[in-house]
Amino acid sequence: MRKIGYLGPEGTFCQEAYYRLNEETLWGKGVIYPTIHNIIKGVAVGEIEEGIVPIENSIEGSVNLTIDLLIHQYDLKIKREIIIPIRHHLMTKGKKQPESLKIIISHPQAAFQCRRYLEEKIPHARFREASSTAQAAFIVANRQGPIGAIAGERAAIVYNLEIIEKDIQMVENNYTRFIVVAKEDNGIITGNDKTSIVFSVDNKPGCLYRVLQEFAERGLNLTKIESRPSRRTLGEYIFWVDVDGHREERKIKDAIESIKGKSQILKVMGSYPVDLSFK
């Protein structure tokens, strides 16, 4: 059975993505890793066949560490995407009233996404940072006192915590997009695919425009465009784009071929099925 890495500890949203995909496909045995870097490196050196890592959130934007590791350090492909709705809950060890809590523990992003609730309902509570929402739940489960965690429902189940307030995030449509990285992408055209491409251009007027024009002229929809520092000189960037379609489809093939001569660097990160559950 294949080994699939995902971010731990037990109860993370990344584990939620693993379980969802595994239930659909009987995908492989899950292996917990402590960091995104560990997962990507694990795939690269052959410890695991595939790994699940976050790449963007609908509120916070891109996960720069994931993008930078794939651009600069590891030659891996994207095989799949999974989009998970992010619902944050306030939970405690045993049932407590929210106003009685003096300490709230969570990942900083989760706390930021719930800041309106925290400011209005328990402004007196001090915040303590955890490396993940699941770790916050673990800490609360193993301590006594007026403390609570902000985490997802799976974390509450795993650590036997009481959810005392549900859905305390500010924005209802909060999603995190995870990708499956492997040594090969999905070579099958499904008809609902996405291709990720990385390129760089000369730092001169019109160079970026001329590359993007190749997609526009073919009626290709770019669903993401992200710039990251090239790490060579200040003001020089590498661009990551996601485009609707598979790299084996004629329009995508033609666009990639056309931008080769206009790019300093060009790398196809992979083609993979779109997560239609998000639509």
C-alpha positions as CSV (number, residue, x, y, z in Angstrom):
1,M,0.0,0.0,0.0
2,R,1.2,3.5,-0.8
3,K,2.3,5.8,2.0
4,I,0.7,9.3,2.0
5,G,2.1,12.0,4.2
6,Y,0.1,14.7,5.9
7,L,0.5,17.4,8.5
8,G,0.0,16.3,12.1
9,P,-0.7,16.0,14.9
10,E,-4.0,14.1,14.8
11,G,-7.0,16.3,14.2
12,T,-5.6,18.8,11.6
13,F,-7.5,20.1,8.6
14,C,-4.7,18.4,6.5
15,Q,-5.7,15.1,8.1
16,E,-9.3,15.9,7.2
17,A,-8.2,16.3,3.5
18,Y,-6.4,12.9,3.7
19,Y,-9.5,11.2,5.1
20,R,-11.8,12.7,2.6
21,L,-9.7,11.6,-0.4
22,N,-8.9,8.2,1.1
23,E,-12.6,7.5,1.6
24,E,-13.2,8.3,-2.0
25,T,-10.4,6.3,-3.5
26,L,-9.0,3.9,-0.9
27,W,-5.9,5.9,-1.5
28,G,-3.1,4.7,0.9
29,K,-1.8,4.5,4.4
30,G,-1.4,7.9,6.1
31,V,1.9,9.0,7.7
32,I,2.0,12.0,10.0
33,Y,4.7,14.6,9.5
34,P,5.4,17.6,11.7
35,T,6.1,20.2,8.9
36,I,5.3,21.0,5.3
37,H,9.0,20.8,4.5
38,N,9.2,17.3,6.0
39,I,6.3,16.1,3.9
40,I,7.7,17.5,0.6
41,K,11.2,16.2,1.4
42,G,9.7,12.8,2.3
43,V,8.2,12.5,-1.2
44,A,11.4,13.7,-2.8
45,V,13.6,11.1,-1.1
46,G,11.1,8.3,-1.4
47,E,10.0,7.8,2.2
48,I,6.4,8.2,1.0
49,E,4.8,8.1,-2.4
50,E,2.7,11.2,-2.1
51,G,2.1,14.0,0.4
52,I,-0.7,16.5,1.2
53,V,0.3,20.1,1.8
54,P,-1.7,23.3,2.0
55,I,-1.2,25.8,-0.8
56,E,-3.7,28.6,-0.3
57,N,-6.6,29.8,1.9
58,S,-9.5,31.8,0.7
59,I,-8.9,34.4,3.4
60,E,-5.2,34.4,4.1
61,G,-4.0,33.8,0.6
62,S,-1.1,31.6,-0.6
63,V,1.1,29.4,1.7
64,N,4.4,30.8,0.6
65,L,6.5,28.0,2.1
66,T,4.8,25.3,0.0
67,I,5.2,27.4,-3.2
68,D,8.8,28.3,-2.5
69,L,9.9,24.7,-1.7
70,L,8.3,23.5,-5.0
71,I,9.8,26.3,-7.0
72,H,13.3,26.4,-5.6
73,Q,14.2,23.2,-3.8
74,Y,12.3,20.0,-4.9
75,D,11.4,18.7,-8.4
76,L,8.0,17.3,-7.7
77,K,4.6,17.5,-9.4
78,I,1.1,18.2,-8.4
79,K,-1.2,15.2,-8.7
80,R,-4.4,16.3,-7.1
81,E,-6.2,19.1,-5.2
82,I,-8.5,18.9,-2.3
83,I,-10.5,21.8,-1.0
84,I,-11.7,21.7,2.6
85,P,-14.2,24.1,4.2
86,I,-12.6,25.6,7.3
87,R,-15.0,25.8,10.3
88,H,-13.5,27.0,13.6
89,H,-15.0,26.0,16.9
90,L,-14.3,27.0,20.5
91,M,-13.7,23.9,22.6
92,T,-12.8,23.1,26.2
93,K,-12.1,20.1,28.4
94,G,-15.5,19.5,29.9
95,K,-18.3,22.0,29.3
96,K,-17.4,25.6,30.3
97,Q,-19.0,29.0,29.6
98,P,-17.0,31.0,27.1
99,E,-16.9,34.1,29.3
100,S,-15.1,32.0,32.0
101,L,-12.1,31.3,29.8
102,K,-8.9,33.2,30.6
103,I,-6.6,31.7,27.9
104,I,-7.3,30.8,24.3
105,I,-4.9,28.6,22.4
106,S,-4.7,28.2,18.6
107,H,-2.7,28.8,15.5
108,P,-2.3,32.5,14.8
109,Q,-4.2,32.3,11.5
110,A,-7.2,30.6,13.1
111,A,-7.3,33.2,15.8
112,F,-7.1,36.0,13.2
113,Q,-10.0,34.4,11.3
114,C,-12.0,34.4,14.6
115,R,-10.9,37.8,16.0
116,R,-14.3,39.4,15.9
117,Y,-15.8,36.7,18.1
118,L,-12.8,36.9,20.5
119,E,-13.0,40.7,20.7
120,E,-16.7,40.8,21.3
121,K,-17.3,37.7,23.5
122,I,-14.1,37.1,25.5
123,P,-12.0,40.2,25.2
124,H,-10.3,39.5,28.5
125,A,-8.9,36.2,27.5
126,R,-5.2,36.0,26.6
127,F,-4.1,34.3,23.4
128,R,-1.3,31.7,23.3
129,E,0.1,30.5,20.0
130,A,0.2,26.8,18.9
131,S,1.9,25.3,15.8
132,S,-1.5,24.1,14.6
133,T,-5.2,24.1,15.7
134,A,-4.8,20.4,16.4
135,Q,-1.9,21.0,18.8
136,A,-4.0,23.6,20.5
137,A,-6.7,21.0,21.1
138,F,-4.1,18.5,22.4
139,I,-2.8,21.1,24.9
140,V,-6.2,21.9,26.2
141,A,-7.1,18.2,26.5
142,N,-4.1,17.7,28.7
143,R,-4.4,20.7,31.0
144,Q,-6.8,21.8,33.7
145,G,-8.2,25.3,34.2
146,P,-10.1,28.0,32.3
147,I,-8.6,27.5,28.9
148,G,-10.0,26.8,25.5
149,A,-8.8,26.0,22.0
150,I,-9.9,27.1,18.5
151,A,-9.9,24.1,16.2
152,G,-11.9,22.0,13.9
153,E,-14.5,19.3,14.7
154,R,-12.1,16.4,14.1
155,A,-9.7,17.8,16.7
156,A,-12.6,17.9,19.2
157,I,-13.4,14.3,18.5
158,V,-9.8,13.1,18.6
159,Y,-9.0,14.8,21.9
160,N,-12.5,14.3,23.5
161,L,-13.2,18.0,23.9
162,E,-16.6,19.8,24.2
163,I,-17.5,22.3,21.5
164,I,-19.0,25.2,23.4
165,E,-19.3,27.6,20.4
166,K,-19.6,26.5,16.8
167,D,-18.5,28.4,13.6
168,I,-16.9,31.4,15.3
169,Q,-14.9,32.4,12.1
170,M,-15.7,35.8,10.7
171,V,-16.2,34.7,7.1
172,E,-18.5,31.9,6.2
173,N,-16.9,31.0,2.9
174,N,-13.5,30.0,4.4
175,Y,-11.7,27.3,2.4
176,T,-8.2,25.8,2.3
177,R,-6.9,24.3,-0.9
178,F,-4.5,21.4,-0.4
179,I,-2.4,19.7,-3.1
180,V,-1.1,16.2,-3.4
181,V,2.6,16.3,-4.4
182,A,4.3,13.3,-6.1
183,K,7.0,12.5,-8.5
184,E,4.5,12.4,-11.4
185,D,1.3,14.3,-12.0
186,N,-2.0,13.0,-13.2
187,G,-1.5,12.1,-16.9
188,I,-5.2,11.4,-17.6
189,I,-7.4,14.1,-19.1
190,T,-10.6,14.2,-17.1
191,G,-12.3,17.2,-18.8
192,N,-12.1,19.2,-15.5
193,D,-8.4,19.8,-15.0
194,K,-6.0,22.4,-13.9
195,T,-2.4,23.0,-14.8
196,S,0.2,24.8,-12.7
197,I,3.1,26.5,-14.4
198,V,6.1,28.4,-13.1
199,F,8.0,30.9,-15.2
200,S,10.2,34.0,-15.0
201,V,10.8,36.8,-17.5
202,D,13.3,39.6,-18.1
203,N,12.7,42.6,-15.8
204,K,11.8,44.8,-18.8
205,P,8.6,46.6,-19.8
206,G,6.1,44.3,-21.5
207,C,7.8,41.0,-20.8
208,L,5.2,39.7,-18.4
209,Y,2.4,41.0,-20.5
210,R,3.7,39.1,-23.6
211,V,3.7,35.8,-21.6
212,L,0.2,36.3,-20.2
213,Q,-1.0,37.3,-23.6
214,E,-0.4,33.8,-24.9
215,F,-3.0,32.5,-22.4
216,A,-5.5,35.3,-23.2
217,E,-5.3,34.9,-27.0
218,R,-6.2,31.2,-26.6
219,G,-9.1,31.9,-24.3
220,L,-7.4,30.2,-21.4
221,N,-8.6,31.1,-17.9
222,L,-6.0,31.8,-15.2
223,T,-7.4,30.9,-11.8
224,K,-4.3,32.0,-9.9
225,I,-1.3,34.2,-10.5
226,E,1.3,34.6,-7.7
227,S,4.7,36.3,-7.7
228,R,7.6,35.0,-5.5
229,P,11.1,36.5,-5.2
230,S,13.6,34.8,-7.5
231,R,16.2,34.7,-4.7
232,R,18.8,36.0,-7.1
233,T,18.4,39.8,-7.0
234,L,16.1,42.3,-5.5
235,G,13.1,43.1,-7.7
236,E,13.3,39.9,-9.7
237,Y,10.4,37.5,-9.5
238,I,9.2,34.1,-10.5
239,F,5.5,33.7,-11.3
240,W,3.2,30.8,-10.5
241,V,0.0,30.5,-12.5
242,D,-2.9,28.0,-12.5
243,V,-4.7,27.7,-15.8
244,D,-7.9,25.7,-16.5
245,G,-7.1,22.7,-18.7
246,H,-4.7,19.8,-19.0
247,R,-1.1,20.1,-20.2
248,E,-1.9,17.5,-22.9
249,E,-4.7,19.6,-24.4
250,R,-3.8,21.4,-27.6
251,K,-4.4,25.0,-26.3
252,I,-2.3,24.4,-23.2
253,K,0.4,22.7,-25.2
254,D,0.5,25.6,-27.6
255,A,0.6,28.2,-24.9
256,I,3.5,26.4,-23.1
257,E,5.4,26.1,-26.3
258,S,4.9,29.8,-27.1
259,I,6.1,31.1,-23.8
260,K,9.3,29.0,-23.8
261,G,11.1,31.6,-25.9
262,K,9.8,34.4,-23.7
263,S,10.8,33.0,-20.3
264,Q,14.1,32.7,-18.5
265,I,12.7,29.8,-16.5
266,L,9.7,27.6,-17.4
267,K,8.5,24.6,-15.4
268,V,5.2,22.7,-15.6
269,M,4.3,21.8,-12.0
270,G,1.6,19.3,-13.2
271,S,-1.9,18.8,-14.4
272,Y,-4.5,17.4,-12.1
273,P,-8.3,17.1,-11.6
274,V,-10.2,20.1,-10.3
275,D,-11.9,19.4,-6.9
276,L,-15.5,19.6,-8.1
277,S,-16.9,19.4,-4.6
278,F,-16.0,23.1,-4.3
279,K,-18.1,24.1,-7.3
